[in-house]
Amino acid sequence: MWLNEPASKHKLTDVPTSNYNLLISVDKPQQSDSGPNLLNDDLSLENKVYTALQANSRTSHLTEIKVYAKQGVVTLFGLASNEDEIVQVYDLVKELEGIDTFRMNFKLRSRI
């Protein structure tokens, strides 16, 4: 639904309130397919996201987020306490170098 739209058009109020499932494509230059190194690249992307989440004071307390990368697409999933936490994760990940497309699939703890 939001693929290839500017990030400024994304509002959490546009998403169903029980789950947040977003596919975001960030306009960044495409990197060439590295063939056999794709698995290593995916692991590097996962580590990059985990490290950034832990290092950021606004997201370091979010311990129930899992990160998975496959063929350069990063998926974050887990539990959040509120919509602000989801926005903080989104703001952080969209700025990371090397991540062109990512998905976020979160459930709010209060709605489980």
N, C-alpha and C positions, 0 to 999 in steps of 0.2 A: 504494500500500500504506500509506503513512504520511500521506497527505493529511489535513489537519485534525486530526491527533493532536498532543498537546502535545510540544514539543521535548524535554522531559525523557525521553520514551519512546524517542528515537532513540539507537541504539547502533551503532557501526560493526561490531561483531561480528555484528549481525543481517543484514549485507549480504554477498553473495558476495565472497570474498577477492580475486578477480582484478580486478574493477571496482567502483567505487563510483558508483552512479547513484541519486541521491536527489531526490525532489520534496518540497519543504518549503513549507507554507503557514503563514505567520506571522499570528497573530491581531492585526491592526491595522485601524483604521477604513478602509473602502474610500473611495477618492477617486473623484470623478465622472469619466466618460469625457470627455476633452477634445477629441474629434473630430479636426480637422485637425492639432492640436498633438501627436497621439500619437507621431509619429516623433520630434519634438523631445524629448518626454518620455522615450522609449526611449533616445535618445542621452544624455540627462542622467543616466539611471539607469546606463548603461554607464560614463560618466565618473565618477560617484559611487563606483561599486564599484572601478574602477581606482585612483582617488585614495586611497580608504580602504586598499586593499591596499598601495600604495606608502608610505603615511604611517605604517602600523603597523609597529613594530619586529619583531613576531612573524611578519609576512607579507611584508615588503618584499623578502626574498630570493627569493620565489616568482615567478620570471620566466616560467614556462611555463604560466601560467593565462590563458585567454582569456575574455572576458565578452561576452555577446550578450543584448540585450533586444528583445523583441517583444511589443507590446500589454501592456506592464507586467510581463511575466514575465521575470525575469533568469535566464540560464543561464550557469553557470561550468563550464569544461571544461579539461582539460589533464593535466599530469603532477605527481605529488607523490612525494616521497621516502619518506614514511611516513604512517601514519594520523594522527599528531599534527598534521601540516601540514593535513590535510583538516579536522580538528576546529577548528584555528585559523581557517581560512577561514570555516567554518560559523559560529563564534562571532562573527566580525566582521560578516558579511553580515546575520545575523539581527537585529542591532541597528541597521542603517542605516534612517534615516527614508525613507519613500516606497516601500520594497520590501515588498510584501505576499506575493508568491510567488516563490520561486527554486528552480532546479534545480542540482544539482551532479553532474557527470559526470567523475570522475577515474580515472586509471589510476596504479597505483604503478609507479614507475620500475624497481624491482627485479623486477617481474613481467612486464615487456614482453619 
